[in-house]
Amino acid sequence: MLTGIISSHLEEVVLVMWLSAEPQLELIDWAAMSELLLSHRFFRLQRIRFEVMGMGRNQEQVRTWLRTRLDQWTAAEAASGLEVKFIDGY
């Protein structure tokens, strides 16, 4: 989906996911996502926001999982550019 975006003005990417266990994250090619987000297409990108449903009390653990998987991007950008928001009620 992200590979189809062609915009030199994009500053934020928001990804919404249902997550109940860390192994579900292995369905995503994180290395490819990091490489893409560091490419010239996303040179204005300042934030990646994950809106996560289904994790309950393990919120800090989820933040760590996502930062670890996007380590190339978070190393190149300010770590504060990665935002994780938890949506209750799902």
N, CA, C and O of each residue as an XYZ file, in Angstrom:
360
protein
N       0.821     -1.182      0.000
C       0.000      0.000      0.000
C       0.873      1.257      0.000
O       0.609      2.176     -0.775
N       1.886      1.322      0.830
C       2.745      2.501      0.896
C       3.554      2.704     -0.379
O       3.904      3.836     -0.714
N       3.852      1.632     -1.085
C       4.642      1.764     -2.307
C       3.897      2.519     -3.392
O       4.525      3.034     -4.317
N       2.581      2.599     -3.306
C       1.782      3.311     -4.297
C       1.680      4.811     -4.066
O       1.116      5.530     -4.891
N       2.219      5.284     -2.955
C       2.125      6.703     -2.629
C       3.232      7.470     -3.353
O       4.411      7.124     -3.274
N       2.820      8.505     -4.049
C       3.782      9.394     -4.707
C       3.414     10.822     -4.306
O       2.566     11.458     -4.932
N       4.058     11.304     -3.270
C       3.802     12.663     -2.793
C       5.049     13.179     -2.098
O       5.591     12.520     -1.210
N       5.493     14.331     -2.493
C       6.657     14.917     -1.837
C       6.238     15.802     -0.658
O       7.080     16.468     -0.055
N       4.955     15.812     -0.333
C       4.453     16.674      0.739
C       3.921     15.897      1.945
O       3.433     16.503      2.900
N       4.007     14.606      1.914
C       3.470     13.780      2.995
C       4.331     13.926      4.249
O       5.537     13.683      4.208
N       3.715     14.320      5.356
C       4.438     14.518      6.610
C       4.097     13.480      7.671
O       4.846     13.301      8.631
N       2.968     12.795      7.502
C       2.547     11.821      8.511
C       1.908     10.619      7.841
O       1.148     10.754      6.882
N       2.229      9.434      8.361
C       1.593      8.193      7.932
C       0.896      7.615      9.157
O       1.499      7.512     10.225
N      -0.378      7.237      9.006
C      -1.138      6.642     10.102
C      -1.521      5.226      9.687
O      -2.127      5.015      8.637
N      -1.158      4.263     10.526
C      -1.493      2.865     10.282
C      -2.346      2.372     11.445
O      -1.961      2.517     12.605
N      -3.497      1.792     11.138
C      -4.406      1.288     12.162
C      -4.326     -0.232     12.159
O      -4.381     -0.860     11.102
N      -4.194     -0.824     13.351
C      -4.074     -2.289     13.423
C      -4.761     -2.849     14.660
O      -4.867     -2.201     15.702
N      -5.218     -4.071     14.496
C      -5.723     -4.864     15.618
C      -4.584     -5.790     16.002
O      -4.044     -6.491     15.147
N      -4.213     -5.804     17.266
C      -3.066     -6.577     17.702
C      -3.382     -7.258     19.018
O      -3.817     -6.603     19.966
N      -3.171     -8.559     19.090
C      -3.392     -9.257     20.353
C      -2.146     -9.989     20.839
O      -2.104    -10.437     21.985
N      -1.118    -10.117     19.975
C       0.130    -10.777     20.367
C       1.251    -10.343     19.433
O       1.012    -10.034     18.266
N       2.468    -10.321     19.950
C       3.617     -9.864     19.166
C       3.835    -10.650     17.869
O       4.179    -10.033     16.861
N       3.655    -11.968     17.837
C       3.889    -12.704     16.579
C       3.072    -12.186     15.389
O       3.462    -12.398     14.241
N       1.964    -11.522     15.641
C       1.181    -10.951     14.541
C       1.980     -9.907     13.769
O       1.739     -9.700     12.579
N       2.921     -9.254     14.425
C       3.730     -8.236     13.772
C       4.663     -8.831     12.717
O       5.142     -8.111     11.840
N       4.922    -10.118     12.791
C       5.825    -10.752     11.837
C       5.203    -10.902     10.451
O       5.884    -11.310      9.510
N       3.930    -10.579     10.315
C       3.270    -10.623      9.009
C       3.663     -9.432      8.134
O       3.358     -9.409      6.941
N       4.332     -8.453      8.720
C       4.733     -7.239      8.015
C       6.232     -7.298      7.737
O       7.008     -7.703      8.602
N       6.639     -6.898      6.541
C       8.058     -6.821      6.196
C       8.590     -5.477      6.699
O       8.560     -4.481      5.976
N       9.070     -5.459      7.931
C       9.493     -4.220      8.587
C      10.735     -3.619      7.947
O      10.851     -2.397      7.862
N      11.663     -4.450      7.498
C      12.872     -3.936      6.844
C      12.497     -3.188      5.570
O      13.026     -2.111      5.297
N      11.588     -3.761      4.797
C      11.136     -3.103      3.565
C      10.402     -1.801      3.889
O      10.568     -0.803      3.189
N       9.587     -1.812      4.955
C       8.866     -0.598      5.332
C       9.850      0.492      5.747
O       9.705      1.640      5.327
N      10.838      0.158      6.556
C      11.836      1.142      6.972
C      12.580      1.705      5.773
O      12.788      2.914      5.672
N      12.981      0.823      4.865
C      13.695      1.259      3.666
C      12.838      2.214      2.831
O      13.322      3.238      2.349
N      11.570      1.865      2.667
C      10.661      2.707      1.906
C      10.477      4.071      2.571
O      10.496      5.101      1.897
N      10.298      4.076      3.886
C      10.080      5.331      4.605
C      11.313      6.232      4.595
O      11.201      7.443      4.788
N      12.479      5.646      4.370
C      13.715      6.425      4.273
C      14.020      6.853      2.843
O      14.986      7.579      2.609
N      13.216      6.419      1.893
C      13.465      6.745      0.491
C      13.085      8.194      0.188
O      12.451      8.867      1.001
N      13.483      8.659     -0.994
C      13.223     10.043     -1.399
C      11.730     10.375     -1.458
O      11.352     11.539     -1.325
N      10.882      9.365     -1.657
C       9.431      9.607     -1.696
C       8.888     10.193     -0.408
O       7.916     10.948     -0.419
N       9.519      9.845      0.699
C       9.028     10.245      2.019
C       9.988     11.205      2.716
O      10.086     11.202      3.943
N      10.695     12.023      1.943
C      11.728     12.859      2.554
C      11.163     13.899      3.520
O      11.907     14.409      4.357
N       9.885     14.228      3.435
C       9.270     15.178      4.377
C       8.580     14.477      5.550
O       8.026     15.139      6.428
N       8.613     13.167      5.569
C       7.914     12.415      6.616
C       8.497     12.745      7.991
O       9.702     12.629      8.213
N       7.635     13.151      8.891
C       8.048     13.514     10.242
C       7.494     12.571     11.299
O       8.088     12.410     12.365
N       6.365     11.950     11.009
C       5.712     11.108     12.004
C       5.129      9.853     11.372
O       4.620      9.866     10.251
N       5.223      8.771     12.134
C       4.477      7.558     11.829
C       3.632      7.293     13.062
O       4.155      7.161     14.169
N       2.330      7.216     12.866
C       1.436      6.969     13.995
C       0.751      5.633     13.793
O       0.134      5.392     12.755
N       0.861      4.769     14.780
C       0.142      3.505     14.808
C      -1.034      3.674     15.753
O      -0.861      4.087     16.900
N      -2.217      3.359     15.280
C      -3.397      3.327     16.140
C      -3.698      1.851     16.373
O      -4.087      1.123     15.460
N      -3.508      1.435     17.614
C      -3.551      0.014     17.963
C      -4.796     -0.293     18.774
O      -5.105      0.387     19.752
N      -5.499     -1.323     18.352
C      -6.667     -1.817     19.080
C      -6.353     -3.226     19.586
O      -5.618     -3.974     18.940
N      -6.907     -3.580     20.733
C      -6.861     -4.958     21.197
C      -5.756     -5.321     22.164
O      -5.661     -6.490     22.537
N      -4.911     -4.391     22.596
C      -3.777     -4.775     23.434
C      -3.976     -4.549     24.926
O      -3.177     -5.034     25.727
N      -4.979     -3.854     25.305
C      -5.243     -3.696     26.735
C      -4.111     -3.052     27.509
O      -3.725     -1.919     27.219
N      -3.569     -3.767     28.498
C      -2.583     -3.197     29.425
C      -1.142     -3.216     28.937
O      -0.283     -2.619     29.586
N      -0.844     -3.861     27.846
C       0.547     -4.029     27.400
C       1.017     -2.902     26.486
O       1.748     -3.152     25.528
N       0.619     -1.694     26.760
C       0.881     -0.587     25.850
C       2.360     -0.255     25.701
O       2.823     -0.030     24.583
N       3.101     -0.218     26.777
C       4.531      0.105     26.650
C       5.274     -1.001     25.899
O       6.222     -0.734     25.160
N       4.841     -2.221     26.095
C       5.440     -3.350     25.382
C       5.218     -3.216     23.869
O       6.121     -3.501     23.083
N       4.041     -2.790     23.471
C       3.737     -2.606     22.054
C       4.604     -1.493     21.479
O       5.125     -1.633     20.372
N       4.768     -0.401     22.199
C       5.645      0.686     21.738
C       7.053      0.153     21.477
O       7.661      0.474     20.456
N       7.566     -0.654     22.390
C       8.899     -1.242     22.234
C       8.948     -2.149     21.014
O       9.908     -2.092     20.247
N       7.938     -2.980     20.820
C       7.906     -3.880     19.651
C       7.992     -3.085     18.357
O       8.746     -3.447     17.454
N       7.215     -1.993     18.260
C       7.180     -1.206     17.029
C       8.484     -0.449     16.816
O       8.992     -0.400     15.696
N       9.026      0.135     17.866
C      10.308      0.853     17.733
C      11.415     -0.098     17.297
O      12.254      0.258     16.469
N      11.419     -1.298     17.849
C      12.434     -2.289     17.487
C      12.328     -2.655     16.013
O      13.346     -2.784     15.333
N      11.125     -2.821     15.521
C      10.934     -3.240     14.134
C      11.188     -2.107     13.137
O      11.546     -2.366     11.989
N      11.010     -0.885     13.554
C      11.284      0.262     12.680
C      12.592      0.938     13.082
O      12.719      2.159     12.984
N      13.553      0.153     13.528
C      14.788      0.722     14.062
C      15.554      1.565     13.052
O      16.146      2.572     13.440
N      15.569      1.201     11.788
C      16.271      2.017     10.786
C      15.635      3.399     10.691
O      16.339      4.408     10.650
N      14.307      3.444     10.656
C      13.628      4.733     10.522
C      13.797      5.569     11.785
O      14.084      6.763     11.698
N      13.625      4.964     12.947
C      13.719      5.736     14.188
C      15.144      6.188     14.443
O      15.345      7.205     15.108
N      16.140      5.474     13.942
C      17.524      5.912     14.097
C      17.802      7.118     13.203
O      18.553      8.015     13.587
N      17.205      7.143     12.020
C      17.425      8.239     11.075
C      16.616      9.475     11.447
O      17.042     10.598     11.178
N      15.460      9.280     12.060
C      14.574     10.379     12.449
C      14.571     10.489     13.968
O      15.128      9.636     14.659
N      13.955     11.521     14.475
C      13.802     11.652     15.927
C      12.889     10.552     16.423
O      11.840     10.303     15.829
N      13.267      9.898     17.490
C      12.448      8.804     18.027
C      11.046      9.293     18.378
O      10.096      8.510     18.401
N      10.922     10.575     18.646
C       9.603     11.126     18.957
C       8.687     11.131     17.742
O       7.483     11.353     17.877
N       9.237     10.890     16.559
C       8.443     10.839     15.335
C       7.620      9.582     15.221
O       6.784      9.469     14.324
N       7.839      8.630     16.112
C       7.049      7.407     16.128
C       6.043      7.517     17.259
O       6.419      7.573     18.430
N       4.769      7.549     16.909
C       3.702      7.703     17.900
C       2.841      6.447     17.890
O       2.508      5.921     16.828
N       2.491      5.978     19.057
C       1.604      4.834     19.190
C       0.419      5.281     20.020
O       0.573      5.714     21.162
N      -0.767      5.174     19.434
C      -1.999      5.565     20.124
C      -2.834      4.312     20.312
O      -2.974      3.510     19.388
N      -3.379      4.144     21.481
C      -4.188      2.963     21.782
C      -5.654      3.352     21.798
O      -6.054      4.320     22.446
N      -6.434      2.587     21.082
C      -7.863      2.859     20.944
C      -8.622      1.852     21.795
O      -8.566      0.650     21.536
N      -9.317      2.325     22.789
C     -10.084      1.454     23.686
C     -11.422      1.091     23.075
O     -11.909      1.750     22.157
N     -11.994      0.044     23.598
C     -13.350     -0.320     23.225
C     -13.454     -1.285     22.047
O     -14.553     -1.529     21.550
N     -12.333     -1.836     21.595
C     -12.380     -2.792     20.485
C     -11.885     -4.133     20.926
O     -11.849     -5.070     20.130
